[in-house]
Amino acid sequence: MNLTDKPTIPAQVMARQVGDETVILDLGSGTYFGLDPVGARIWQLIGEGKTLAEICDTMLDEYEVTRDDLERDVVELADKLLEQKLIGIG
């Protein structure tokens, strides 16, 4: 995925908070994926309809991290979610 991509969450994908983790479940395939609190924040921003670049902009104000590290981590997570069909590209 690229920073200009706007991920979307398919209707059959649900997310729930379980302790410190957010669990994502695809009701159609049974695929599930766990997110730590930072991953959960990325998921929340995806749900708000932001591009990956906008997600990075928001998170730079919230976390002490370099832009390069953040961009790499956001794209890496988005790629994993896309591979599992837990997000699409809108």
Buried (B, 14 or more C-beta within 10 A) or exposed (E): BEBEBBBBBEEEBEBEEEEEEBBBBBEEEEEBBEBEEBBBBBBBBBEEEBBBBBBBBBBBEEEEBEEEEBBEBBBEBBEBBBEBBBBBEE
